[in-house]
């Protein structure tokens, strides 16, 4: 499946302003529900609903959902920060927590 096909099957996130991510050392990241990152909001929201946090299992599932973009992220570190984060979680096993931000 392509990333576009994956996104079509995920729940809508129109009710979200974004998702706040909290790393294992307190670092924070934000994914805003705006053009260019709406697909990531959908993926991360789905992972939160299914797994409750971004642990290694959730990160692996996310990499599958990102489909062809995961291959591009592996070939071009830094190009896809939301995928790079999942790759780092798989590599180091340190989970991140997530908080939904309502619109």
Buried (B, 14 or more C-beta within 10 A) or exposed (E): EEBEEBBEEBEEBEEBBBBBBBBEEEEEBEBBBEEEBBBBBBBBBBBBEEBEBBBBBBBBBBBEBBBEBBEEBBEEEEEBEBBBBBBBBBEEEEBBBBEBBEE
